[in-house]
């Protein structure tokens, strides 16, 4: 049971965690979503107040003109979008990677004007003894990607926005490639255009350029609506398969369903796709994956790759965290040319 961060909020989800091994433990950096207690006939939005350092709760009548509540994640009021919950990060600890104890207090919370609607979906990359945490920062200015770092998971240094809005689903590779850092990112396209995964490179992890298209949705397949990044890519050397394996999420248009698949990317140029999953490696099947805060979702920000086992931690229906052990050989066997 995850306890709320303050008494006037309730936890509505603990999901989409980053996953690492640290000091002999498995650590999850959980996205914990909280909302004000439900009020009959009312909808609410918690917003971080930069001046006071506290949360303001805005409320509206559910039946008022100009109020749209069709999507449980947001409330649209006179054309302006407000989130129905606000997320922070909480550390969960485990000796075996299955049974976890969740810290009572947040590790990171909203802290500036670019995070007033919360922080979401962390990914963690270890580079040179420092853990780099990229995450989604949400505010009225849009959805962007920010960067933080830590060496001990007690104190965190923020380094600001690294991908301006609208952009999310960033994964940073764990080593330099061709002398530069590499990341996958997902700009959120408007008409004309489609949501696709891109690559970028950087000399310092802060300023990113050399943007190149990696892959988009595939008509008639399980990822025909849109795709985006998942867990941090890892290097594989398995028979004929040599490159970076990246777990990604794909969305089926009808009915809208979030599943997981895999890319094998070129070892020296990760903007090139060598292989891609013909079918999902994980799709919503269990009750807690098919029904929840947002139905039909499996979504991963973290995994542990160990020999032939890929242990994937994932959010299910935007409400809970689950774990699945997959065979690396089976994932690779399910790939075909791009």
PyMOL commands that set and color helices and strands:
alter all, ss='L'
color gray80, all
select helices_A, chain A and resi 113-115+287-290+328-333
alter helices_A, ss='H'
color red, helices_A
select strands_A, chain A and resi 9-22+25-36+42-49+54-61+67-68+74-77+80-83+86-94+101-102+118-127+130-139+142-150+157-163+167-172+181-187+197-202+208-215+226-229+234-238+241-252+257-265+273-277+298-306+309-316+320-327+335-336
alter strands_A, ss='S'
color yellow, strands_A
deselect
rebuild
show_as cartoon
